[in-house]
Amino acid sequence: MGWIDLQLTYTNAVDKNLAPMTPLPTCPHNSSSNDSIASNSDRPLAGFLSKDIADKYSMKELLPGSSIYIYDEQLHGVRKKAYDKKGKIDGRRMARQLMNIFFKRHELINCSISSSPAAGKTQLNPVLVNSIISYCQVNSTTLKSAIKDAMWSKITSANAKFAKKMKIQQIQQIQR
């Protein structure tokens, strides 16, 4: 079974199972960051949704057939922030912005985008990761390897910020 067949199977399963649910609860590795929560709290977060729910809230599908939906204003913000100094769309910037929308910071800690994560690491949703990579490739001239490097950098940054926060908390506890 090829990747496209798996994606179609997954899309059909998502449509079948999620259609009766409104609004969708957030799920690990499929949710949005606090920065991307819409002003109306009744709206579902960007991520995996059924077509009916996405249409109800005027959401756009990230890639055709992916069942990954995003609000138009979020997508506009991603594209706006993706421009480099020369005026070209940078797929690396776009990937980091999309990760901000689809994943919470705590979800990125101790995670991996590879299909075989190292011991102690959890794999981010591969359909979501591959959709982000594909979207960035289609909408920029950035190489797939550079997009993946940017995603790894985002994860490394989240881990470093978490480690720094934990170290500060340990120092504060010792000083008390």
Stockholm file with secondary structure:
# STOCKHOLM 1.0

chainA/1-176         MGWIDLQLTYTNAVDKNLAPMTPLPTCPHNSSSNDSIASNSDRPLAGFLSKDIADKYSMKELLPGSSIYIYDEQLHGVRKKAYDKKGKIDGRRMARQLMNIFFKRHELINCSISSSPAAGKTQLNPVLVNSIISYCQVNSTTLKSAIKDAMWSKITSANAKFAKKMKIQQIQQIQR
#=GR chainA/1-176 SS CCHHHHHHHHHHHHHHHHTTCSSCCCCTTSSCCGGGCCSSTTSCCSEECCHHHHHHTTEEESSTTSCEEEEHHHHHHHHHHTBCTTSCBCHHHHHHHHHHHHSCHHHHTTEECSSSCCTTCEECCHHHHHHHHHHHHHTSSCCHHHHHHHHHHHHHHHHHHHHHHHHHHHHHHHHC
#=GC SS_cons         CCHHHHHHHHHHHHHHHHTTCSSCCCCTTSSCCGGGCCSSTTSCCSEECCHHHHHHTTEEESSTTSCEEEEHHHHHHHHHHTBCTTSCBCHHHHHHHHHHHHSCHHHHTTEECSSSCCTTCEECCHHHHHHHHHHHHHTSSCCHHHHHHHHHHHHHHHHHHHHHHHHHHHHHHHHC
//
